[in-house]
Amino acid sequence: MNSDWKTILSYSIFFTGNIYFLWKIQNAYSFKSIVACIRKCLNYSKKKKFANNAIAQNVKIYFGSQSGTGEQFAKELCYNLQEIFDIKADIVDLEYFNKEEIKTFGIRIFIVSTYGNGDPPDNAIEFFKWLKELDINNTYFRNTKYSIMGLGSKQYSHFNKIAKKLTTYLKNFKAEQISETIYGDDDDNIYHDFEIWKNKFFKELSKILNMNHIPINFIKEEVIKLVDWKNLPDIKFDLKFEDIEEDDKKSETKHHTTNLLKENDNSKEAQFNKHISTSLTGKFYFNHNIGTVISNTNLLKNVDDSTNSDKVNHIIISAKNIKYKSADTLVVLTKNSKQTTDWWLKRLNINETDKNKKFTFVERNGQNSPKYDNTPYLNGTNDEKNDILINKNSNENNGNNNSMHIPFPTPCTIEEALQCYCDLSTIPRVNVLKNFKCFIKDIEELKMFNYILSNNKRNTFFNICKEFEMTFIEFVDIFMQSAIFELTPFLQLIPKIAPKSYTISSSPKDDPDMITLTVKKKQYPIHSLRKALKSFKNNNMLPNITEQKLRNLCERRWYKGSSSYYLTEELYPNDIIKFNVKTSIFTLPENLGDASIIMIATGTGIAPFKAFLTEFKLFDQKREKNEILNKKSQRILFYGCRKKGIDFLYEKEIMDSLENKYIDEVYLAFSRDQSNKIYVQDLIREQKERVCNLIQNGAYVYICGNTEMGKDVKQTIINLYENNKQNDKKIIKKLKKSGRFFEETW
């Protein structure tokens, strides 16, 4: 009975609050005050002590991410928990998880991606090793309430394998699941999947916190007023510009990084500089190798060299004292195009002289110098390689969201900061974009900005942007026409460029100080924004636009992948390139003389096999020199491209290898050279007896190229066995289990 009276009283107060709200609007009261009043009436005070206060005070968001999407989602979720529930969650990179901390009572949220062939991302490898080694009766997760968001793509056979594996682990360890695990699909709309997962999680979280409703309904957009960026908590630094003469004396280093520190330097400046970024991208910025471009040439034949033409470039990089093996992955820090960078320089009102000014990050006026904590920091040694190492002695990230971390290395020029570190092409997610309202100077425009990012409209808005591949520049042109961008907040609010991965196409056995890449420029014509503008208008999301701007937006557009465009169009001999090496799953068998190898590739998927050809050549030449002439193994290559006269990549190297018997057979599919298209899977069917015999006799199978090709080839091999006397439907699984099947697709 008491419960019924409480419910009636709650709704009565709610309606009274709404009437009060409408009356106060007419009397120009602050919207924030009204929301606070309603919250107070419904007992949703920001200072409310939840029944499960211990849980609310111990919420951690763990992310395992390869490209940075998981980290981005973790930050957005952290923002939402603060905004909706007044919960200050900690964000923890799984690379720095603390197993003892997991034991404590609280909520643990995991946002994890699947990488490669069902593997955990780099920063979660050790965490999953630890989980695998745990006894099923361990007590680490007995006090854990958890929810999991998986990130993957249905293009891959191991769709969200890591999230599924984590769900199984936690269930076996008797952890209590809060809400359903959602498996995000990047091949469809992973952002929409994230919203679905959040809604389910928030609904269950409100029950745990003994709340009758999710208070999201009472958190409307703030009162429409212009925002001063100086009041934003995310702006932790000012910029200190250096005199050019003074700077030239200081920065005679090969690395454009924070000043190198001595290990025993305990000065205020040193302690400040130790607080480098701990984000996935930030860790790369402060911990990478340096190479010099030797040459960058287009491999395509019979095509013009204009910027709108197709390109597949062979890039040779000089990189001394770098350990790698054939077909490893080169993780490269790319740059924004000159055109994009120049647009933003102009929008930031930075002229040709000022763009070359160098700056460093310094603490904001009135803030204390940040105290040193256990997060990774600049080690401070400058060895012969000019390596800058992240201190790995700490086993945890303390998760303090208020700690100060330099977003990227300084001193650097304004132009370098924009070109090398700021993602100037991608529209930021809502939690980041909301802070950009500080640049808007028109009230009506600010109203529209708040409207498109509101709870009810944001999904529709971002879906339209995704469908029509809208860039951040186009977004600003439409929705931030009045904006005056200032450099200090812009550099701290804008998301950062994530490094990109490319397969190495060289062998260190040929030249240990040389690395080569094979990069295809990703570009294609796309429709104008006419339909997007119509969709915005139909959803009452279109602000006033001048006729001239409307005409410009309705022109036909080109999609240009920023990373591949930079590598193929704006990377020149003698340029510096920043990179790290990542171990690949593509590994040649140790018994190269006895193991048969089947290689299957399309397009730039030939890259690892070019490295293999070098390995075969050097291995066979050594055997011949030692008079070991009997060859037990066979090596065959299936390779597909469009036209022999245009995109038969590394034709000379392949045919030379065939002529010199470094490979036994090459089967070529040129899909556009005849009326009936031929693909590599057609050639595999034609050679079914040879393929099946080689596999039965222990051959290793390697597939590299686009995802659809990978799927078709695997199904073709399965079909060969179904129609063969072996009738083995599980042939691919058996090959993987025996370590004889390798696949790298994208």
C-alpha positions in Angstrom: 0.0 0.0 0.0 2.8 2.3 0.9 4.4 1.6 -2.5 1.1 2.6 -4.3 1.0 5.9 -2.3 4.6 6.6 -3.2 3.9 6.0 -6.9 0.9 8.3 -6.9 2.8 11.0 -5.0 5.7 10.6 -7.5 3.5 11.1 -10.5 1.7 14.0 -8.9 5.0 15.8 -8.2 6.1 15.0 -11.7 3.0 16.7 -13.3 3.3 19.6 -10.9 6.9 20.0 -11.8 6.0 20.1 -15.5 3.5 22.9 -14.9 6.1 24.7 -12.9 8.5 24.1 -15.8 6.2 25.7 -18.4 5.5 28.7 -16.2 9.2 29.3 -15.5 10.0 29.1 -19.2 7.8 32.0 -19.8 9.5 33.9 -17.0 13.0 33.2 -18.5 14.3 31.0 -15.8 17.4 28.9 -16.4 16.5 25.5 -17.9 19.2 24.0 -15.7 17.4 25.2 -12.6 14.1 23.7 -13.8 15.8 20.3 -14.4 17.3 20.5 -11.0 13.9 21.3 -9.5 12.3 18.3 -11.2 15.2 16.1 -10.1 14.8 17.3 -6.6 11.0 16.7 -6.6 11.5 13.2 -7.9 14.4 12.5 -5.5 16.9 12.5 -8.4 19.2 15.0 -6.8 22.8 15.0 -8.1 23.9 14.4 -4.5 21.5 11.5 -4.1 22.9 8.5 -2.1 21.8 5.5 -4.1 20.8 2.4 -2.2 23.7 0.6 -3.9 26.1 3.5 -3.4 29.1 1.1 -3.2 28.4 -0.1 -6.7 27.8 3.4 -8.1 31.2 4.5 -6.8 33.0 1.6 -8.3 32.3 1.5 -12.0 35.1 0.8 -14.4 35.0 0.7 -18.2 37.6 -1.6 -19.8 38.3 -1.3 -23.5 40.2 -3.6 -25.8 40.6 -1.9 -29.2 42.8 -2.1 -32.2 41.7 0.9 -34.2 40.4 3.1 -31.4 36.7 2.6 -31.8 36.4 0.7 -28.5 38.3 3.5 -26.8 36.0 6.1 -28.4 32.9 4.2 -27.2 34.4 3.9 -23.7 34.8 7.7 -23.5 31.2 8.2 -24.7 29.8 5.8 -22.2 31.8 7.5 -19.4 30.3 10.8 -20.5 26.8 9.3 -20.5 27.1 7.8 -17.1 28.1 11.1 -15.7 25.4 13.0 -17.6 22.5 10.6 -16.8 23.3 8.9 -13.5 25.9 11.2 -12.0 28.3 8.2 -11.9 32.0 9.0 -12.3 33.3 5.9 -14.0 37.0 5.1 -14.6 38.2 4.2 -18.1 40.9 1.5 -18.2 43.0 0.4 -21.1 43.0 -3.4 -20.8 46.8 -3.3 -21.3 47.0 -1.9 -17.8 44.3 -3.9 -16.1 44.8 -4.7 -12.4 43.7 -8.2 -11.5 43.4 -7.3 -7.8 41.2 -4.3 -8.6 38.8 -6.6 -10.5 38.1 -8.5 -7.3 36.5 -5.5 -5.6 32.8 -5.1 -5.5 31.4 -3.1 -8.4 30.3 -2.8 -12.0 32.7 -3.8 -14.8 31.9 -2.8 -18.4 33.9 -4.4 -21.2 34.1 -3.0 -24.7 36.2 -5.3 -26.7 36.9 -5.8 -30.4 38.0 -8.9 -32.4 41.1 -8.5 -34.5 42.5 -10.6 -37.4 41.5 -14.3 -37.2 39.5 -14.1 -34.0 42.3 -12.7 -31.9 42.1 -10.1 -29.1 43.4 -6.6 -30.0 47.0 -5.9 -29.0 46.2 -4.1 -25.8 44.0 -7.0 -24.6 46.4 -9.9 -25.4 47.8 -10.3 -21.9 44.3 -9.9 -20.3 43.0 -12.8 -22.3 46.0 -14.9 -21.6 45.4 -14.3 -17.9 41.7 -15.3 -18.3 42.7 -18.5 -20.1 45.1 -19.5 -17.3 42.6 -18.9 -14.5 41.1 -21.9 -12.7 37.3 -22.1 -13.2 36.9 -21.9 -9.4 38.8 -18.6 -9.0 37.1 -15.8 -7.1 38.3 -12.8 -9.1 34.9 -12.1 -10.6 32.5 -13.3 -7.8 31.8 -9.7 -6.8 31.5 -8.5 -10.4 28.4 -7.2 -12.1 29.3 -6.9 -15.8 28.1 -5.9 -19.3 29.9 -6.5 -22.6 29.8 -4.7 -25.9 31.5 -6.5 -28.7 33.0 -4.9 -31.8 33.4 -6.8 -35.0 32.4 -7.3 -38.6 30.2 -10.0 -40.2 32.5 -9.9 -43.1 34.8 -12.1 -41.0 34.2 -15.7 -40.1 35.3 -15.0 -36.5 32.6 -12.4 -35.9 32.9 -11.0 -32.4 34.8 -14.1 -31.2 36.6 -12.2 -28.5 33.4 -10.7 -27.0 31.8 -14.2 -27.1 34.8 -15.7 -25.5 34.8 -13.0 -22.7 31.1 -13.7 -22.1 31.8 -17.4 -21.7 34.7 -16.7 -19.3 32.7 -14.4 -17.0 29.7 -16.7 -17.0 32.0 -19.7 -16.0 33.6 -17.5 -13.3 30.2 -16.9 -11.7 30.1 -13.1 -12.5 26.7 -11.6 -12.6 25.6 -10.3 -16.0 23.7 -7.0 -15.9 22.5 -6.8 -19.5 22.6 -8.7 -22.8 25.8 -8.7 -24.7 25.4 -6.9 -28.0 27.7 -7.8 -30.9 28.3 -4.7 -33.0 28.7 -5.1 -36.7 31.1 -2.6 -38.4 29.9 -3.9 -41.8 26.5 -2.5 -41.0 26.1 0.3 -38.4 28.2 -0.3 -35.3 27.2 3.1 -33.9 23.5 2.1 -33.9 24.5 -1.3 -32.2 26.3 0.7 -29.5 23.1 2.8 -28.9 21.0 -0.4 -28.6 23.5 -1.8 -26.1 23.6 1.4 -24.1 19.8 1.6 -23.8 19.6 -2.0 -22.5 22.4 -1.5 -20.1 21.0 1.8 -18.7 17.6 0.2 -18.2 19.2 -2.6 -16.1 21.5 -0.2 -14.3 18.6 1.9 -13.1 17.2 -1.2 -11.5 20.4 -2.0 -9.7 20.5 1.6 -8.4 16.9 1.3 -7.2 15.7 4.0 -9.5 12.1 3.7 -10.8 13.0 5.4 -14.0 16.0 6.2 -16.1 16.5 9.9 -15.5 17.5 10.4 -19.1 14.0 11.9 -19.8 14.8 14.7 -17.5 18.1 15.6 -19.0 17.2 17.7 -21.9 19.5 19.9 -23.8 20.9 22.7 -21.7 19.6 26.3 -21.9 20.3 27.8 -25.2 23.2 30.1 -24.5 26.6 30.6 -26.0 29.4 28.5 -24.4 32.9 29.8 -23.4 35.5 27.1 -24.2 37.5 28.3 -21.2 34.8 26.7 -18.9 35.1 23.3 -20.5 36.7 20.6 -18.3 38.3 18.9 -21.3 40.5 21.9 -22.0 43.4 21.2 -19.7 46.2 23.1 -21.5 47.2 26.4 -22.9 49.6 26.8 -25.8 53.0 28.4 -25.4 54.5 29.6 -28.6 58.2 29.7 -29.0 60.5 32.2 -30.8 61.7 30.7 -34.0 65.4 31.4 -33.1 65.1 30.0 -29.6 63.2 27.0 -31.0 65.8 26.2 -33.6 68.4 25.9 -30.8 66.2 23.6 -28.7 64.8 21.1 -31.1 67.7 19.5 -32.9 66.2 16.0 -32.6 65.1 13.6 -35.2 61.9 12.9 -33.3 59.2 15.6 -33.2 58.3 14.7 -29.6 58.1 16.1 -26.1 61.5 17.3 -24.9 63.5 14.2 -23.8 63.9 13.9 -20.0 66.7 12.6 -17.9 65.7 9.7 -15.7 66.6 11.6 -12.5 65.0 14.9 -13.6 62.4 15.7 -10.9 61.7 19.3 -12.0 58.2 20.6 -12.4 58.6 20.7 -16.2 59.9 17.1 -16.3 57.0 15.9 -14.1 54.5 17.7 -16.4 56.0 16.3 -19.6 55.8 12.8 -18.2 52.0 13.0 -18.6 51.9 12.0 -22.2 48.7 10.6 -23.7 47.6 7.2 -22.7 45.1 6.7 -25.5 45.8 4.1 -28.1 46.8 6.7 -30.6 48.7 8.7 -28.0 50.8 5.7 -27.1 51.8 5.4 -30.8 52.7 9.1 -31.0 55.2 8.7 -28.2 56.5 5.3 -29.1 57.4 4.7 -32.7 60.2 4.2 -35.1 61.4 6.5 -37.9 62.1 5.7 -41.5 63.0 7.6 -44.6 61.2 7.2 -47.9 63.6 6.1 -50.7 61.0 5.9 -53.5 57.3 5.8 -54.1 56.2 4.6 -57.5 52.9 3.6 -59.1 52.8 -0.1 -60.1 49.8 0.3 -62.4 50.6 0.3 -66.2 49.0 2.4 -68.9 47.3 4.9 -66.6 47.8 8.6 -66.3 49.3 10.1 -63.1 46.6 12.6 -62.2 45.3 12.7 -58.6 42.0 11.3 -59.7 43.5 8.2 -61.3 43.8 4.8 -59.7 47.1 4.1 -58.0 48.8 1.1 -56.4 52.1 2.3 -55.1 55.3 0.4 -54.2 56.9 2.3 -51.3 60.5 1.7 -50.3 61.5 2.8 -46.8 64.9 2.9 -45.3 64.7 1.8 -41.7 67.8 0.8 -39.9 68.0 -1.6 -36.9 64.3 -2.7 -37.2 63.5 -6.3 -36.5 60.8 -7.7 -38.7 60.0 -10.8 -40.8 58.4 -11.3 -44.2 54.7 -10.4 -44.3 54.7 -8.6 -40.9 52.4 -5.6 -40.5 53.7 -2.0 -40.7 51.5 0.3 -38.5 52.0 3.7 -40.1 51.1 7.2 -38.8 49.6 8.8 -41.9 48.6 12.4 -42.4 45.7 14.5 -43.5 45.9 15.7 -47.1 47.3 19.1 -47.8 43.9 20.2 -49.2 42.2 19.2 -45.9 44.8 20.8 -43.7 44.8 24.0 -45.7 41.0 24.2 -45.4 41.2 24.0 -41.6 44.1 26.4 -41.4 41.9 29.0 -43.2 38.9 28.1 -40.9 41.1 28.6 -37.9 42.3 32.0 -39.3 45.9 30.9 -39.4 48.0 32.5 -42.1 51.0 31.3 -44.0 53.5 32.7 -41.5 51.7 31.7 -38.3 51.2 28.0 -39.4 55.0 27.5 -39.0 55.0 28.7 -35.4 56.0 26.1 -32.9 54.2 25.6 -29.6 54.2 23.4 -26.5 51.4 22.4 -24.2 51.5 24.2 -20.8 49.2 23.9 -17.8 46.2 26.2 -17.7 46.5 29.3 -15.6 45.3 28.7 -12.1 45.9 24.9 -12.2 48.5 23.2 -10.1 51.2 21.2 -11.8 49.9 17.7 -12.4 51.2 15.1 -10.0 53.0 12.1 -11.3 51.0 8.9 -11.4 51.4 5.3 -12.5 50.3 5.9 -16.1 52.8 5.3 -18.9 55.3 8.1 -19.2 58.2 9.2 -21.3 61.2 7.3 -20.1 63.7 10.0 -20.9 66.6 8.2 -22.6 67.7 9.1 -26.1 69.6 6.1 -27.4 71.2 5.6 -30.8 67.9 4.6 -32.4 66.2 7.8 -31.1 63.6 5.4 -29.6 61.1 6.9 -27.1 59.8 4.1 -24.8 56.7 3.9 -22.8 57.3 2.8 -19.2 55.7 -0.5 -18.8 56.6 -1.0 -15.2 53.1 -0.1 -14.1 50.5 -2.9 -14.2 47.6 -0.5 -14.1 46.0 2.6 -15.5 44.7 4.4 -12.5 41.7 5.4 -14.5 41.7 9.0 -13.3 39.7 10.8 -15.9 40.8 14.1 -14.5 44.5 13.5 -14.9 46.3 15.6 -17.4 47.7 13.9 -20.5 49.4 15.7 -23.3 47.4 14.7 -26.5 50.5 14.6 -28.8 54.2 15.4 -28.8 55.3 19.0 -28.8 57.0 21.2 -29.7 55.6 21.1 -33.2 54.3 23.6 -35.7 50.6 24.5 -35.9 50.5 23.0 -39.4 52.2 19.8 -38.2 49.7 19.4 -35.3 46.8 19.7 -37.7 48.2 17.5 -40.4 49.8 14.7 -38.3 47.7 14.4 -35.3 44.1 15.7 -35.7 41.4 13.7 -37.5 40.1 16.5 -39.7 37.9 14.3 -41.9 35.7 12.2 -39.6 32.6 13.6 -37.9 33.2 13.2 -34.2 30.8 11.2 -32.0 28.1 13.0 -30.0 30.0 13.2 -26.7 32.9 15.0 -28.5 30.8 17.0 -30.9 28.8 18.5 -28.0 31.8 20.3 -26.9 32.2 21.9 -30.3 29.2 24.2 -29.5 31.7 26.4 -27.8 32.7 27.6 -31.3 29.2 28.5 -32.4 28.4 32.3 -32.2 24.8 32.3 -33.5 21.9 31.4 -31.2 19.6 30.0 -33.9 22.5 27.8 -35.2 23.2 26.7 -31.6 19.5 25.6 -31.3 19.8 23.5 -34.4 23.1 22.1 -33.2 21.5 21.0 -29.9 18.5 19.6 -31.8 20.5 17.3 -34.1 22.5 16.0 -31.1 19.4 15.5 -28.9 18.5 12.0 -27.5 15.7 11.6 -30.0 17.4 12.9 -33.1 21.1 11.9 -32.9 20.7 8.4 -34.3 18.8 9.7 -37.3 21.3 12.4 -37.9 24.4 10.1 -37.7 22.7 7.5 -39.9 22.2 10.1 -42.6 25.8 11.3 -42.3 27.0 7.7 -42.6 24.8 6.8 -45.6 26.0 9.8 -47.6 29.7 9.6 -46.4 29.6 13.1 -45.1 33.0 14.6 -44.0 33.6 16.8 -41.0 34.3 19.7 -43.4 30.9 19.3 -45.0 29.3 19.1 -41.5 30.9 22.3 -40.5 29.8 24.0 -43.8 26.2 23.1 -43.0 25.8 23.1 -39.2 28.5 25.4 -38.0 28.5 28.3 -40.4 28.8 30.9 -37.7 31.5 29.1 -35.8 34.8 30.8 -34.9 37.3 28.1 -34.3 40.1 28.8 -31.8 43.3 26.8 -31.9 43.8 26.1 -28.2 40.5 24.3 -27.6 40.3 22.8 -31.1 43.6 20.9 -30.7 42.3 19.3 -27.5 38.7 18.6 -28.5 39.3 17.2 -32.0 39.7 13.4 -32.2 43.2 12.2 -33.1 44.4 10.3 -36.2 44.7 6.5 -35.7 47.6 4.8 -37.3 46.9 2.4 -40.2 48.2 -1.1 -40.9 49.7 -2.3 -44.1 51.3 -5.7 -44.9 55.1 -5.6 -45.5 56.0 -6.9 -49.0 59.7 -7.3 -48.4 62.0 -9.8 -46.7 64.7 -8.7 -44.2 66.8 -11.5 -45.5 67.2 -9.5 -48.8 68.0 -6.2 -47.1 67.5 -5.9 -43.3 67.5 -2.1 -43.5 64.8 -1.8 -46.1 61.0 -2.2 -45.8 58.5 -2.1 -48.7 54.8 -1.5 -48.8 52.1 -2.0 -51.4 49.4 0.5 -51.0 46.2 1.0 -53.1 44.7 4.5 -53.2 41.1 4.2 -51.9 38.9 6.6 -53.9 35.7 6.6 -55.8 33.1 9.1 -57.0 30.1 9.5 -54.7 26.8 11.3 -55.1 26.3 14.9 -54.1 24.8 15.8 -50.8 21.5 16.7 -52.5 19.7 13.6 -51.0 21.3 14.1 -47.6 20.1 17.7 -47.5 16.6 16.4 -48.4 16.8 13.9 -45.6 17.9 16.5 -43.1 15.0 18.8 -44.3 12.4 16.0 -43.9 13.6 15.5 -40.3 13.6 19.3 -39.6 17.4 19.2 -39.3 18.4 21.6 -42.1 19.5 25.1 -41.1 19.3 28.1 -43.4 21.9 27.8 -46.2 22.8 30.4 -48.9 22.1 29.6 -52.5 25.8 29.5 -53.3 26.6 27.1 -50.5 23.7 24.9 -51.5 25.0 24.8 -55.1 28.5 23.8 -53.8 27.1 21.1 -51.6 25.1 19.6 -54.5 28.2 19.2 -56.7 29.4 15.6 -57.4 32.0 14.5 -54.9 34.9 12.1 -54.6 35.5 9.8 -51.6 39.2 9.8 -50.8 40.6 7.6 -48.1 42.8 10.0 -46.1 45.5 7.4 -45.3 45.9 5.8 -48.7 45.7 9.2 -50.4 48.5 10.6 -48.3 50.7 7.5 -48.9 50.1 7.4 -52.7 49.9 11.1 -53.5 51.7 13.2 -50.8 54.6 11.0 -49.6 57.8 11.8 -51.4 61.5 10.6 -51.4 63.4 11.8 -48.4 60.2 12.3 -46.4 60.1 10.9 -42.8 57.6 8.2 -42.0 56.6 7.1 -38.5 55.8 3.5 -37.9 55.8 0.4 -35.7 56.1 -3.3 -36.7 53.4 -5.7 -35.6 53.8 -9.5 -35.9 51.7 -11.1 -38.6 49.8 -14.4 -38.6 51.4 -15.0 -42.0 54.4 -17.1 -41.0 56.3 -19.5 -43.3 56.8 -23.0 -42.0 60.2 -23.7 -40.6 60.8 -26.7 -42.8 60.6 -24.6 -46.0 62.3 -27.3 -48.1 59.7 -29.9 -47.2 56.5 -28.0 -46.8 54.3 -27.4 -49.8 52.6 -24.0 -50.0 49.4 -22.8 -51.7 49.2 -19.0 -52.0 45.9 -17.3 -53.0 45.6 -13.6 -53.6 43.8 -10.8 -55.3 44.9 -7.2 -55.9 47.2 -5.8 -53.2 46.8 -9.1 -51.4 49.9 -10.2 -53.4 52.0 -8.1 -50.9 52.9 -10.9 -48.4 53.5 -13.3 -51.3 56.0 -11.0 -52.9 57.9 -11.2 -49.6 57.5 -15.0 -49.7 59.0 -15.1 -53.3 62.1 -13.5 -52.0 62.3 -16.0 -49.2 61.9 -18.9 -51.6 64.6 -17.5 -53.9 67.2 -17.0 -51.1 66.3 -20.4 -49.6 66.7 -22.3 -52.9 69.9 -20.5 -53.8 71.4 -21.5 -50.5 70.3 -25.1 -51.0 71.8 -25.1 -54.5 75.0 -23.6 -53.2 75.2 -26.5 -50.6 74.3 -28.9 -53.5 71.0 -29.9 -51.9 69.2 -30.4 -55.2 66.3 -32.7 -54.3 63.1 -30.6 -53.7 60.3 -32.3 -51.9 57.9 -29.4 -51.6 55.7 -27.6 -54.2 54.7 -23.9 -54.2 51.8 -22.7 -56.3 50.3 -19.3 -56.6 46.7 -18.3 -57.6 46.5 -14.6 -58.3 43.6 -12.5 -59.6 43.4 -8.9 -60.8 41.3 -7.1 -63.4 43.5 -6.5 -66.5 46.9 -8.0 -67.3 48.0 -4.8 -69.0 47.1 -2.6 -66.1 47.1 -4.1 -62.6 49.1 -7.3 -62.8 51.2 -6.3 -59.8 54.8 -7.5 -59.5 54.5 -9.3 -62.8 58.3 -9.4 -63.4 59.0 -10.8 -59.9 56.3 -13.4 -60.2 57.3 -14.6 -63.7 61.0 -14.6 -62.8 60.2 -16.8 -59.8 58.4 -19.2 -62.0 61.1 -19.3 -64.6 63.8 -20.0 -62.0 61.6 -22.7 -60.3 61.3 -20.8 -57.0 57.6 -21.5 -57.4 56.2 -24.4 -59.4 53.1 -22.9 -60.9 51.2 -19.7 -61.3 47.5 -19.6 -62.1 46.3 -16.1 -63.2 42.7 -14.8 -63.3 42.2 -11.5 -65.2 38.5 -10.8 -64.5 38.1 -8.0 -67.1 40.1 -9.3 -70.0 37.3 -11.4 -71.5 33.5 -11.2 -71.6 33.0 -14.0 -69.0 34.7 -13.0 -65.8 37.2 -15.4 -64.3 38.1 -15.3 -60.6 40.7 -17.2 -58.5 38.1 -19.6 -57.1 37.3 -20.7 -60.7 41.0 -21.5 -61.2 41.0 -23.4 -57.9 38.1 -25.5 -59.1 39.9 -26.2 -62.3 42.9 -27.4 -60.3 40.9 -29.3 -57.7 42.9 -32.5 -58.0 46.2 -30.8 -57.4 44.9 -28.6 -54.6 43.3 -31.5 -52.8 46.4 -33.7 -53.2 48.7 -31.0 -51.8 46.4 -30.3 -48.8 46.2 -34.0 -48.1 50.0 -34.2 -48.2 50.5 -31.4 -45.6 50.4 -28.2 -47.7 50.1 -24.8 -46.0 47.3 -22.6 -47.3 47.6 -18.8 -47.4 44.8 -16.4 -48.5 45.2 -12.6 -48.8 42.9 -10.0 -50.4 39.4 -8.7 -50.0 36.9 -10.3 -47.6 34.5 -11.5 -50.2 37.2 -13.3 -52.1 38.3 -14.9 -48.8 34.8 -16.2 -48.1 34.4 -17.6 -51.7 37.8 -19.3 -51.7 37.1 -21.0 -48.4 33.7 -22.2 -49.6 35.3 -23.4 -52.8 37.9 -25.5 -50.9 35.1 -27.0 -48.8 33.1 -27.8 -51.9 36.1 -29.5 -53.5 36.2 -31.9 -50.5 32.4 -32.4 -50.5 32.6 -33.5 -54.1 35.8 -35.4 -53.6 36.1 -38.9 -52.2 37.4 -37.4 -49.0 34.0 -35.7 -48.4 35.5 -33.6 -45.5 33.2 -30.7 -44.7 35.4 -29.5 -41.8 38.6 -29.3 -43.9 39.1 -25.5 -43.1 38.7 -26.1 -39.4 41.1 -29.0 -39.5 43.7 -26.9 -41.4 43.4 -24.1 -38.8 43.7 -26.5 -35.9 46.9 -28.0 -37.4 48.4 -24.5 -38.0 48.3 -24.9 -41.8 45.7 -22.3 -42.8 46.3 -18.5 -42.7 44.0 -15.8 -43.8 44.4 -12.0 -44.0 41.4 -10.2 -45.5 40.0 -6.7 -45.4 
